[in-house]
Structures are given as C-alpha cells and as structure tokens.
C-alpha cells in the first residue's frame, strides 16, 4: 500500500484527475507486456498521519517472449556451448552384411561380394570360411570350391549377428584328358564293339557320361570335350613327342574344368629313367599357360592299375601345384570293379560298370 500525502487544501478535482492518469498508465503497461498477479503490498508513509489517500498497487510480473539462443551463440557474454557429437553406434544399429548372390550354385571362379549399408567410421566387414573360428577382413570371395561362408560387421569389440550361406561352383566346359578308360572306338578283333569308355556296357555307364550327368544337375548346359593322353603316357621324354598337341583343344575350347584321368599306360619301370616327373609337371604347367585368363580347375587322378612309381609322381606334382587329387588306389586289384566277362585280357583289365561308377563317385566327391 502506498499512501500519497496531499495537502488538505488540494482541490478534489485535481486529486481524481491524478488517479485517472495513473489508471491509464497501468492499462497501457498491460497492453505492452503479458502479466499475471504475483503479490501486492501495502505501505504507509511513516510521516503520514492525516490527510493521506491510500492507493493499493498490485505488483505485476511479466515477460516478453524472445527467441531462445542456439547453443552456438554466446548468451550474456558466455562462451558458445560446444556441439554434441553423435553417439557411437551400438551393435543393434550396425547393419548386418549381405552376400551377393545370396547362396547356391555359381559359375566356377565367380566373385561373391559382401556388403553392408551405412557402414560407420571404423567398422569393418569380415567373413569366415571355418564357421567363425577365424575371420578375414574383406568383401570379396572367389568361389573355386564348395564353400560355407559367414559374414559380419565389426566395430571395436561389437559385432552384428551372423548367418551362414553356402556356394558350390558349377562348370560350363569340361575337358577330359584320358586313355581308353575314357573312350575307345570299336575294336572287333578285341571283342569290343562300343564307342565309349572301354568295358562299360553302354555309353551312359562309363565314368565320363556319369560325371557329365552330375555336372548337369548344377548347370544343364555343360559342354564336354575328350582329348587322348595316349601319346603323352607312352612317349613322354622322347625327342619325337611334344605337348603342343594340347594347345588347340585348350585354347579353342576354353575349359573351366580339366580332368587329367591317366596313368595306366605309363611304363612304371621307366618312370625314373625317362623322368616322368619333369614331363608331367611341364604338361600341367602348359595347361595353365594355355588357359590364360580363363579360370580353370585342374583335377588329377591316380591309376586304377598297379603303377606305384607313376602314381607317386602324379600325387607329388598335383599336391605341389595345389590341384585337386583323386586317389583311385583303393580300386587296384579289386576284381569286382573290372570286366572279367571279356575273353580278351586287355579289355577285361578295364573297369566294368561298377568300376566306372566308382571312378565317377570318387571324382564327384571332390567336385561337389
């Protein structure tokens, strides 16, 4: 309360005029600011005894709305507030990687890619071929054999969930380099009248046709070419022999699978003297050279006859080169696998239908 002391002789008209002006002043203040009653006080001048007029003034608290300053603008002379960095992603926010293609049969030598969307800084894409025992940083995998893959994204010690996919290569062109077990034309003087793997009862019973059928389950359009190894087996190391005989079939056919199914016609007693190892190594190296940029899988087999010296060379060189080796030694001397029904000993020494099937099974086991 504010008490205003007026002389007793003040004209009452002037008194009310002053009050009216004060009222207008407060009304104008209310238009300029938002206000709400907060509190009021009554004060009395200590020297006012009589002739004072009591005026009650209500205290108002108001505010004028102003824009809120951003964190980068100084407020009241204070330093600008620093920007807040984005939090490090948690494992739940890491996108799991995806294989392309996702799984199944792919052409031999195909590249599988592993990618993840929105890869955070510092995160790496990894894959495993041994069910997560070891991990390799990278996003490309070449399929040369059947393979099971797991992929993940790792950020520090945090990783995404993983899933397993499987790939198996299919082949589009198979070149078989072999001897009469691969194919032999009719030889009536030997009692042999078919044109297929010798001693098989029909073309569809020899190992070439059986293997072709299995390759077709992965790629129906697979093409097959046969190339004789007879000269190589008998004449290797001689001055009148050249491995150039394989140039044209390899360069023109461009196989992605070469099956070296030979060894029976190698004279085992001459393996050391004529250095079969050197000739066989040069032969395999020529196949790779002739293939050029064409991805190719080379598969070698041992003999179904007892040729321990030649077989030892085939094993050694194939392993040295990292080529697939199919060991047929379990068939040697097993009568159930050979065509004893033929009178001619040369024909009878060849695999019968059961033997042909066994050869196919052992080869396919390494390819599937």
FENHU-V863193 format. One line per field, one symbol per residue. ss: DSSP state (@ for helix, = for strand, . for the rest). phi: phi as a letter, one per 30 degrees, with the letter a starting at -180 (. if undefined). burial: + if it has 16 or more other C-alpha atoms within 10 Angstrom, else -. Layout:
# FENHU-V863193
ss: ???
phi: ???
burial: ???
This chain:
# FENHU-V863193
ss: .====......@@@@@@@@@@@@@@@@@@@@@.========..........====.=======...........................@@@....===...====...=====........=====.......==..===....=========..==....=======..======.....=..=@@@.=...=......@@@.@@@@@@@@@@......======.@@@@@@.......@@@@@@@@@@@...=====......@@@.....@@@@@@@@@@@@@@@@.....=====......@@@@@@@@@@@@@@..===..@@@...@@@=......@@@@..=.@@@@@@@@@@@@@@@.
phi: .cccdcddddddddedddddddddddddddddbdbbdcabbcbbddcccbiccdcccddccbbcdbdddddccdchiddddddcddddededcddddbdbddljdbdeidcccbbbdhddejdbcbbbcbijdbbbdlbbbcccbebcbbbacbbiccbddcbcbbbbdcccbccccacdddabdebedcicbcbaeeiddaedcddddddedddddcbdcdcbbcbdcedddcceicdccbdddceddddddhdcbccccbkdcddddceddchdedddddddddeddddidddbccccbddccdbddddddedddddddiddccccddcdicedcbddddddddddddddedddddeeddddedcd
burial: --+-+--------------------------------------+-------+--------------------------------------+--++++++-----+++++-++++++--++---++++++-----+---+++-++++--+++++++---++++----++++++++++++++++++-------+-+-+++++--++++++++++-++--++--+++-+++++-++--++-----+--+---+---+++++++++++++++--+----++-+++-++-+++-++---+++++++++++++++++-+++-++-----++++++-+-----++++-+----+++++++++++++++-++--+-
